[in-house]
């Protein structure tokens, strides 16, 4: 997940700092790359949440 977050943050930073200097085609390609990186990040977060839910249910102390 950390790798996906770093990649997403890098693409976002590049997009924000260079968007005024990019051609429309380059902007579109960078947006597509951001969308891909964002989807990878969201998928990693969802997997982590599912993992935590699964293991929390097994390890949580029972309350009377």
Phi and psi restraints in degrees (range 20) as a CNS / XPLOR table:
assign (resid 1 and name C) (resid 2 and name N)
       (resid 2 and name CA) (resid 2 and name C) 1.0 -60.0 20.0 2
assign (resid 2 and name N) (resid 2 and name CA)
       (resid 2 and name C) (resid 3 and name N) 1.0 -41.6 20.0 2
assign (resid 2 and name C) (resid 3 and name N)
       (resid 3 and name CA) (resid 3 and name C) 1.0 -63.4 20.0 2
assign (resid 3 and name N) (resid 3 and name CA)
       (resid 3 and name C) (resid 4 and name N) 1.0 -43.2 20.0 2
assign (resid 3 and name C) (resid 4 and name N)
       (resid 4 and name CA) (resid 4 and name C) 1.0 -62.8 20.0 2
assign (resid 4 and name N) (resid 4 and name CA)
       (resid 4 and name C) (resid 5 and name N) 1.0 -39.4 20.0 2
assign (resid 4 and name C) (resid 5 and name N)
       (resid 5 and name CA) (resid 5 and name C) 1.0 -66.6 20.0 2
assign (resid 5 and name N) (resid 5 and name CA)
       (resid 5 and name C) (resid 6 and name N) 1.0 -41.1 20.0 2
assign (resid 5 and name C) (resid 6 and name N)
       (resid 6 and name CA) (resid 6 and name C) 1.0 -64.0 20.0 2
assign (resid 6 and name N) (resid 6 and name CA)
       (resid 6 and name C) (resid 7 and name N) 1.0 -43.0 20.0 2
assign (resid 6 and name C) (resid 7 and name N)
       (resid 7 and name CA) (resid 7 and name C) 1.0 -63.9 20.0 2
assign (resid 7 and name N) (resid 7 and name CA)
       (resid 7 and name C) (resid 8 and name N) 1.0 -44.2 20.0 2
assign (resid 7 and name C) (resid 8 and name N)
       (resid 8 and name CA) (resid 8 and name C) 1.0 -62.0 20.0 2
assign (resid 8 and name N) (resid 8 and name CA)
       (resid 8 and name C) (resid 9 and name N) 1.0 -43.8 20.0 2
assign (resid 8 and name C) (resid 9 and name N)
       (resid 9 and name CA) (resid 9 and name C) 1.0 -65.4 20.0 2
assign (resid 9 and name N) (resid 9 and name CA)
       (resid 9 and name C) (resid 10 and name N) 1.0 -38.8 20.0 2
assign (resid 9 and name C) (resid 10 and name N)
       (resid 10 and name CA) (resid 10 and name C) 1.0 -63.8 20.0 2
assign (resid 10 and name N) (resid 10 and name CA)
       (resid 10 and name C) (resid 11 and name N) 1.0 -45.5 20.0 2
assign (resid 10 and name C) (resid 11 and name N)
       (resid 11 and name CA) (resid 11 and name C) 1.0 -64.2 20.0 2
assign (resid 11 and name N) (resid 11 and name CA)
       (resid 11 and name C) (resid 12 and name N) 1.0 -40.6 20.0 2
assign (resid 11 and name C) (resid 12 and name N)
       (resid 12 and name CA) (resid 12 and name C) 1.0 -61.7 20.0 2
assign (resid 12 and name N) (resid 12 and name CA)
       (resid 12 and name C) (resid 13 and name N) 1.0 -44.8 20.0 2
assign (resid 12 and name C) (resid 13 and name N)
       (resid 13 and name CA) (resid 13 and name C) 1.0 -61.9 20.0 2
assign (resid 13 and name N) (resid 13 and name CA)
       (resid 13 and name C) (resid 14 and name N) 1.0 -44.9 20.0 2
assign (resid 13 and name C) (resid 14 and name N)
       (resid 14 and name CA) (resid 14 and name C) 1.0 -61.7 20.0 2
assign (resid 14 and name N) (resid 14 and name CA)
       (resid 14 and name C) (resid 15 and name N) 1.0 -44.4 20.0 2
assign (resid 14 and name C) (resid 15 and name N)
       (resid 15 and name CA) (resid 15 and name C) 1.0 -61.3 20.0 2
assign (resid 15 and name N) (resid 15 and name CA)
       (resid 15 and name C) (resid 16 and name N) 1.0 -47.2 20.0 2
assign (resid 15 and name C) (resid 16 and name N)
       (resid 16 and name CA) (resid 16 and name C) 1.0 -69.5 20.0 2
assign (resid 16 and name N) (resid 16 and name CA)
       (resid 16 and name C) (resid 17 and name N) 1.0 -35.7 20.0 2
assign (resid 16 and name C) (resid 17 and name N)
       (resid 17 and name CA) (resid 17 and name C) 1.0 -80.9 20.0 2
assign (resid 17 and name N) (resid 17 and name CA)
       (resid 17 and name C) (resid 18 and name N) 1.0 -23.3 20.0 2
assign (resid 17 and name C) (resid 18 and name N)
       (resid 18 and name CA) (resid 18 and name C) 1.0 -118.7 20.0 2
assign (resid 18 and name N) (resid 18 and name CA)
       (resid 18 and name C) (resid 19 and name N) 1.0 7.5 20.0 2
assign (resid 18 and name C) (resid 19 and name N)
       (resid 19 and name CA) (resid 19 and name C) 1.0 -62.9 20.0 2
assign (resid 19 and name N) (resid 19 and name CA)
       (resid 19 and name C) (resid 20 and name N) 1.0 -31.7 20.0 2
assign (resid 19 and name C) (resid 20 and name N)
       (resid 20 and name CA) (resid 20 and name C) 1.0 -76.1 20.0 2
assign (resid 20 and name N) (resid 20 and name CA)
       (resid 20 and name C) (resid 21 and name N) 1.0 -20.3 20.0 2
assign (resid 20 and name C) (resid 21 and name N)
       (resid 21 and name CA) (resid 21 and name C) 1.0 -94.7 20.0 2
assign (resid 21 and name N) (resid 21 and name CA)
       (resid 21 and name C) (resid 22 and name N) 1.0 -8.0 20.0 2
assign (resid 21 and name C) (resid 22 and name N)
       (resid 22 and name CA) (resid 22 and name C) 1.0 -87.9 20.0 2
assign (resid 22 and name N) (resid 22 and name CA)
       (resid 22 and name C) (resid 23 and name N) 1.0 149.5 20.0 2
assign (resid 22 and name C) (resid 23 and name N)
       (resid 23 and name CA) (resid 23 and name C) 1.0 -73.9 20.0 2
assign (resid 23 and name N) (resid 23 and name CA)
       (resid 23 and name C) (resid 24 and name N) 1.0 160.8 20.0 2
assign (resid 23 and name C) (resid 24 and name N)
       (resid 24 and name CA) (resid 24 and name C) 1.0 -55.8 20.0 2
assign (resid 24 and name N) (resid 24 and name CA)
       (resid 24 and name C) (resid 25 and name N) 1.0 -39.4 20.0 2
assign (resid 24 and name C) (resid 25 and name N)
       (resid 25 and name CA) (resid 25 and name C) 1.0 -64.9 20.0 2
assign (resid 25 and name N) (resid 25 and name CA)
       (resid 25 and name C) (resid 26 and name N) 1.0 -40.8 20.0 2
assign (resid 25 and name C) (resid 26 and name N)
       (resid 26 and name CA) (resid 26 and name C) 1.0 -66.7 20.0 2
assign (resid 26 and name N) (resid 26 and name CA)
       (resid 26 and name C) (resid 27 and name N) 1.0 -38.5 20.0 2
assign (resid 26 and name C) (resid 27 and name N)
       (resid 27 and name CA) (resid 27 and name C) 1.0 -61.4 20.0 2
assign (resid 27 and name N) (resid 27 and name CA)
       (resid 27 and name C) (resid 28 and name N) 1.0 -43.2 20.0 2
assign (resid 27 and name C) (resid 28 and name N)
       (resid 28 and name CA) (resid 28 and name C) 1.0 -63.1 20.0 2
assign (resid 28 and name N) (resid 28 and name CA)
       (resid 28 and name C) (resid 29 and name N) 1.0 -43.8 20.0 2
assign (resid 28 and name C) (resid 29 and name N)
       (resid 29 and name CA) (resid 29 and name C) 1.0 -63.1 20.0 2
assign (resid 29 and name N) (resid 29 and name CA)
       (resid 29 and name C) (resid 30 and name N) 1.0 -39.4 20.0 2
assign (resid 29 and name C) (resid 30 and name N)
       (resid 30 and name CA) (resid 30 and name C) 1.0 -68.6 20.0 2
assign (resid 30 and name N) (resid 30 and name CA)
       (resid 30 and name C) (resid 31 and name N) 1.0 -37.3 20.0 2
assign (resid 30 and name C) (resid 31 and name N)
       (resid 31 and name CA) (resid 31 and name C) 1.0 -63.4 20.0 2
assign (resid 31 and name N) (resid 31 and name CA)
       (resid 31 and name C) (resid 32 and name N) 1.0 -39.8 20.0 2
assign (resid 31 and name C) (resid 32 and name N)
       (resid 32 and name CA) (resid 32 and name C) 1.0 -63.8 20.0 2
assign (resid 32 and name N) (resid 32 and name CA)
       (resid 32 and name C) (resid 33 and name N) 1.0 -41.2 20.0 2
assign (resid 32 and name C) (resid 33 and name N)
       (resid 33 and name CA) (resid 33 and name C) 1.0 -63.9 20.0 2
assign (resid 33 and name N) (resid 33 and name CA)
       (resid 33 and name C) (resid 34 and name N) 1.0 -41.2 20.0 2
assign (resid 33 and name C) (resid 34 and name N)
       (resid 34 and name CA) (resid 34 and name C) 1.0 -62.5 20.0 2
assign (resid 34 and name N) (resid 34 and name CA)
       (resid 34 and name C) (resid 35 and name N) 1.0 -43.7 20.0 2
assign (resid 34 and name C) (resid 35 and name N)
       (resid 35 and name CA) (resid 35 and name C) 1.0 -59.6 20.0 2
assign (resid 35 and name N) (resid 35 and name CA)
       (resid 35 and name C) (resid 36 and name N) 1.0 -42.1 20.0 2
assign (resid 35 and name C) (resid 36 and name N)
       (resid 36 and name CA) (resid 36 and name C) 1.0 -63.5 20.0 2
assign (resid 36 and name N) (resid 36 and name CA)
       (resid 36 and name C) (resid 37 and name N) 1.0 -48.4 20.0 2
assign (resid 36 and name C) (resid 37 and name N)
       (resid 37 and name CA) (resid 37 and name C) 1.0 -62.4 20.0 2
assign (resid 37 and name N) (resid 37 and name CA)
       (resid 37 and name C) (resid 38 and name N) 1.0 -38.3 20.0 2
assign (resid 37 and name C) (resid 38 and name N)
       (resid 38 and name CA) (resid 38 and name C) 1.0 -65.1 20.0 2
assign (resid 38 and name N) (resid 38 and name CA)
       (resid 38 and name C) (resid 39 and name N) 1.0 -41.9 20.0 2
assign (resid 38 and name C) (resid 39 and name N)
       (resid 39 and name CA) (resid 39 and name C) 1.0 -64.2 20.0 2
assign (resid 39 and name N) (resid 39 and name CA)
       (resid 39 and name C) (resid 40 and name N) 1.0 -40.5 20.0 2
assign (resid 39 and name C) (resid 40 and name N)
       (resid 40 and name CA) (resid 40 and name C) 1.0 -62.5 20.0 2
assign (resid 40 and name N) (resid 40 and name CA)
       (resid 40 and name C) (resid 41 and name N) 1.0 -41.9 20.0 2
assign (resid 40 and name C) (resid 41 and name N)
       (resid 41 and name CA) (resid 41 and name C) 1.0 -64.5 20.0 2
assign (resid 41 and name N) (resid 41 and name CA)
       (resid 41 and name C) (resid 42 and name N) 1.0 -47.1 20.0 2
assign (resid 41 and name C) (resid 42 and name N)
       (resid 42 and name CA) (resid 42 and name C) 1.0 -62.0 20.0 2
assign (resid 42 and name N) (resid 42 and name CA)
       (resid 42 and name C) (resid 43 and name N) 1.0 -38.1 20.0 2
assign (resid 42 and name C) (resid 43 and name N)
       (resid 43 and name CA) (resid 43 and name C) 1.0 -64.5 20.0 2
assign (resid 43 and name N) (resid 43 and name CA)
       (resid 43 and name C) (resid 44 and name N) 1.0 -42.9 20.0 2
assign (resid 43 and name C) (resid 44 and name N)
       (resid 44 and name CA) (resid 44 and name C) 1.0 -63.3 20.0 2
assign (resid 44 and name N) (resid 44 and name CA)
       (resid 44 and name C) (resid 45 and name N) 1.0 -40.0 20.0 2
assign (resid 44 and name C) (resid 45 and name N)
       (resid 45 and name CA) (resid 45 and name C) 1.0 -64.8 20.0 2
assign (resid 45 and name N) (resid 45 and name CA)
       (resid 45 and name C) (resid 46 and name N) 1.0 -42.5 20.0 2
assign (resid 45 and name C) (resid 46 and name N)
       (resid 46 and name CA) (resid 46 and name C) 1.0 -63.8 20.0 2
assign (resid 46 and name N) (resid 46 and name CA)
       (resid 46 and name C) (resid 47 and name N) 1.0 -40.0 20.0 2
assign (resid 46 and name C) (resid 47 and name N)
       (resid 47 and name CA) (resid 47 and name C) 1.0 -64.1 20.0 2
assign (resid 47 and name N) (resid 47 and name CA)
       (resid 47 and name C) (resid 48 and name N) 1.0 -42.0 20.0 2
assign (resid 47 and name C) (resid 48 and name N)
       (resid 48 and name CA) (resid 48 and name C) 1.0 -64.4 20.0 2
assign (resid 48 and name N) (resid 48 and name CA)
       (resid 48 and name C) (resid 49 and name N) 1.0 -42.0 20.0 2
assign (resid 48 and name C) (resid 49 and name N)
       (resid 49 and name CA) (resid 49 and name C) 1.0 -62.6 20.0 2
assign (resid 49 and name N) (resid 49 and name CA)
       (resid 49 and name C) (resid 50 and name N) 1.0 -42.7 20.0 2
assign (resid 49 and name C) (resid 50 and name N)
       (resid 50 and name CA) (resid 50 and name C) 1.0 -64.2 20.0 2
assign (resid 50 and name N) (resid 50 and name CA)
       (resid 50 and name C) (resid 51 and name N) 1.0 -41.7 20.0 2
assign (resid 50 and name C) (resid 51 and name N)
       (resid 51 and name CA) (resid 51 and name C) 1.0 -60.6 20.0 2
assign (resid 51 and name N) (resid 51 and name CA)
       (resid 51 and name C) (resid 52 and name N) 1.0 -46.4 20.0 2
assign (resid 51 and name C) (resid 52 and name N)
       (resid 52 and name CA) (resid 52 and name C) 1.0 -63.5 20.0 2
assign (resid 52 and name N) (resid 52 and name CA)
       (resid 52 and name C) (resid 53 and name N) 1.0 -42.8 20.0 2
assign (resid 52 and name C) (resid 53 and name N)
       (resid 53 and name CA) (resid 53 and name C) 1.0 -61.5 20.0 2
assign (resid 53 and name N) (resid 53 and name CA)
       (resid 53 and name C) (resid 54 and name N) 1.0 -44.1 20.0 2
assign (resid 53 and name C) (resid 54 and name N)
       (resid 54 and name CA) (resid 54 and name C) 1.0 -63.0 20.0 2
assign (resid 54 and name N) (resid 54 and name CA)
       (resid 54 and name C) (resid 55 and name N) 1.0 -45.3 20.0 2
assign (resid 54 and name C) (resid 55 and name N)
       (resid 55 and name CA) (resid 55 and name C) 1.0 -81.0 20.0 2
assign (resid 55 and name N) (resid 55 and name CA)
       (resid 55 and name C) (resid 56 and name N) 1.0 -26.0 20.0 2
assign (resid 55 and name C) (resid 56 and name N)
       (resid 56 and name CA) (resid 56 and name C) 1.0 -67.7 20.0 2
assign (resid 56 and name N) (resid 56 and name CA)
       (resid 56 and name C) (resid 57 and name N) 1.0 -39.4 20.0 2
assign (resid 56 and name C) (resid 57 and name N)
       (resid 57 and name CA) (resid 57 and name C) 1.0 -63.6 20.0 2
assign (resid 57 and name N) (resid 57 and name CA)
       (resid 57 and name C) (resid 58 and name N) 1.0 -31.9 20.0 2
assign (resid 57 and name C) (resid 58 and name N)
       (resid 58 and name CA) (resid 58 and name C) 1.0 -81.8 20.0 2
assign (resid 58 and name N) (resid 58 and name CA)
       (resid 58 and name C) (resid 59 and name N) 1.0 -28.3 20.0 2
assign (resid 58 and name C) (resid 59 and name N)
       (resid 59 and name CA) (resid 59 and name C) 1.0 -108.9 20.0 2
assign (resid 59 and name N) (resid 59 and name CA)
       (resid 59 and name C) (resid 60 and name N) 1.0 -7.7 20.0 2
assign (resid 59 and name C) (resid 60 and name N)
       (resid 60 and name CA) (resid 60 and name C) 1.0 -68.2 20.0 2
assign (resid 60 and name N) (resid 60 and name CA)
       (resid 60 and name C) (resid 61 and name N) 1.0 137.3 20.0 2
assign (resid 60 and name C) (resid 61 and name N)
       (resid 61 and name CA) (resid 61 and name C) 1.0 -67.1 20.0 2
assign (resid 61 and name N) (resid 61 and name CA)
       (resid 61 and name C) (resid 62 and name N) 1.0 144.3 20.0 2
assign (resid 61 and name C) (resid 62 and name N)
       (resid 62 and name CA) (resid 62 and name C) 1.0 -82.8 20.0 2
assign (resid 62 and name N) (resid 62 and name CA)
       (resid 62 and name C) (resid 63 and name N) 1.0 136.5 20.0 2
assign (resid 62 and name C) (resid 63 and name N)
       (resid 63 and name CA) (resid 63 and name C) 1.0 -107.5 20.0 2
assign (resid 63 and name N) (resid 63 and name CA)
       (resid 63 and name C) (resid 64 and name N) 1.0 141.5 20.0 2
